[in-house]
Amino acid sequence: MVDDTSYHEKIEQSKQLVEHAFKSFKQNEIFLSFNGGKDCTVLLDIIIKLLQEHASEGYELNCIYMQPAEPFEEIEEFMKACQNHYQVRIRTMRGGIKAILEQICDENSNIKACIMGSRRTDPYCDKLQPMQETDAGWPKLMRINPLLSWTCNDVWKYIRSNNVPYCALYDQGYTSIGDKTNTIPNPYLKRTGNNGEEMYLAAFQLEEGDQYERAGRL
């Protein structure tokens, strides 16, 4: 059961961090890392609504999709849907994360910050701070993480409460999406239908989401 007060506080804290980021960095100095997953989709929704709230007409949000080696067709379709729904341009770049960040920085020496949908329950993110520079050996960027304190249930509550669009894979039992080489439907959502056929519940129906969210990642 999600605590409503805590949930709403998290939303406000996320908004405040995003607002601080846009005050700290110019439009050509910051971008959103967007992979079509539920977390960064929530983040995109929050950012777009803040821009609309502050009547930031003419502000073009820089979005980068770091495309994996074997992406799901559903993610590719969702990318197109997001561009239409939010009226935002999402640039697709292929390759490893580090190589892509190096290319981004090489192409635009003004780039200083990246907004990410990381949460503390993600791998290697348990000690991450809301604003933290990249590790040594990586392109120097400020990582901005507005959703760090959110739980899996918080994410789905926001999506369902605000009618936020999301990738169709989440209705097919996928709960954490990488690409075709490392992602399967979550076994904790597997059920047997009345006709004996295997089926999967939707991602938002996962109990103890923070513990089992990545059970479908290989």
RAHU-V922709 format. One record per backbone hydrogen bond with DSSP energy under -1.0 kcal/mol. NH is the residue of the N-H (numbers start at 1). CO is the residue of the C=O. E is the energy in kcal/mol with one decimal. If there is no record, write none. Layout:
nh:NH co:CO e:E
nh:NH co:CO e:E
This chain:
nh:7 co:3 e:-2.6
nh:8 co:4 e:-2.7
nh:9 co:5 e:-2.2
nh:10 co:6 e:-2.1
nh:11 co:7 e:-1.7
nh:12 co:8 e:-2.0
nh:13 co:9 e:-2.5
nh:14 co:10 e:-2.3
nh:15 co:11 e:-2.4
nh:16 co:12 e:-2.5
nh:17 co:13 e:-2.0
nh:18 co:14 e:-2.3
nh:19 co:15 e:-2.7
nh:20 co:16 e:-2.2
nh:21 co:17 e:-2.3
nh:22 co:18 e:-2.2
nh:23 co:19 e:-1.4
nh:24 co:20 e:-1.8
nh:25 co:21 e:-2.1
nh:29 co:26 e:-2.1
nh:31 co:113 e:-1.5
nh:32 co:62 e:-3.5
nh:33 co:115 e:-2.7
nh:34 co:64 e:-2.8
nh:41 co:37 e:-1.5
nh:42 co:38 e:-1.9
nh:43 co:39 e:-2.0
nh:44 co:40 e:-2.4
nh:45 co:41 e:-2.3
nh:46 co:42 e:-2.4
nh:47 co:43 e:-2.6
nh:48 co:44 e:-2.7
nh:49 co:45 e:-2.1
nh:50 co:46 e:-2.0
nh:51 co:47 e:-2.4
nh:52 co:48 e:-2.2
nh:53 co:49 e:-2.5
nh:54 co:50 e:-2.1
nh:55 co:52 e:-1.3
nh:56 co:51 e:-3.0
nh:57 co:55 e:-1.9
nh:59 co:56 e:-1.8
nh:64 co:32 e:-2.7
nh:65 co:91 e:-3.7
nh:67 co:65 e:-1.3
nh:67 co:93 e:-1.9
nh:76 co:72 e:-1.8
nh:77 co:73 e:-2.4
nh:78 co:74 e:-2.0
nh:79 co:75 e:-2.1
nh:80 co:76 e:-1.4
nh:81 co:77 e:-2.1
nh:82 co:78 e:-2.7
nh:83 co:79 e:-2.0
nh:84 co:80 e:-1.8
nh:85 co:81 e:-2.9
nh:86 co:82 e:-2.9
nh:91 co:63 e:-2.5
nh:93 co:65 e:-3.0
nh:95 co:67 e:-1.1
nh:100 co:96 e:-2.4
nh:101 co:97 e:-2.6
nh:102 co:98 e:-2.2
nh:103 co:99 e:-2.1
nh:104 co:100 e:-2.8
nh:105 co:101 e:-2.4
nh:106 co:102 e:-2.2
nh:107 co:103 e:-2.5
nh:108 co:104 e:-1.9
nh:111 co:108 e:-1.6
nh:112 co:29 e:-3.0
nh:113 co:29 e:-2.2
nh:114 co:142 e:-2.8
nh:115 co:31 e:-3.0
nh:116 co:144 e:-3.0
nh:120 co:148 e:-2.4
nh:122 co:119 e:-2.4
nh:125 co:122 e:-1.9
nh:128 co:125 e:-1.1
nh:132 co:143 e:-2.2
nh:134 co:141 e:-2.1
nh:138 co:135 e:-1.8
nh:142 co:112 e:-2.7
nh:143 co:132 e:-2.8
nh:144 co:114 e:-2.9
nh:145 co:130 e:-3.2
nh:148 co:145 e:-1.2
nh:150 co:147 e:-1.8
nh:155 co:151 e:-2.0
nh:156 co:152 e:-2.0
nh:157 co:153 e:-2.5
nh:158 co:154 e:-2.4
nh:159 co:155 e:-2.3
nh:160 co:156 e:-2.6
nh:161 co:157 e:-2.3
nh:162 co:158 e:-1.9
nh:164 co:159 e:-2.3
nh:170 co:167 e:-1.6
nh:171 co:168 e:-1.7
nh:172 co:169 e:-1.7
nh:174 co:169 e:-1.8
nh:180 co:70 e:-2.9
nh:182 co:179 e:-1.4
nh:184 co:216 e:-2.8
nh:186 co:173 e:-3.2
nh:189 co:186 e:-2.1
nh:190 co:187 e:-1.2
nh:191 co:199 e:-3.3
nh:193 co:197 e:-3.2
nh:196 co:193 e:-2.0
nh:199 co:191 e:-2.7
nh:201 co:189 e:-2.2
nh:203 co:170 e:-3.4
nh:205 co:202 e:-1.9
nh:206 co:203 e:-1.8
nh:212 co:208 e:-1.9
nh:213 co:209 e:-2.1
nh:215 co:212 e:-1.9
nh:217 co:214 e:-1.9
nh:218 co:182 e:-2.6
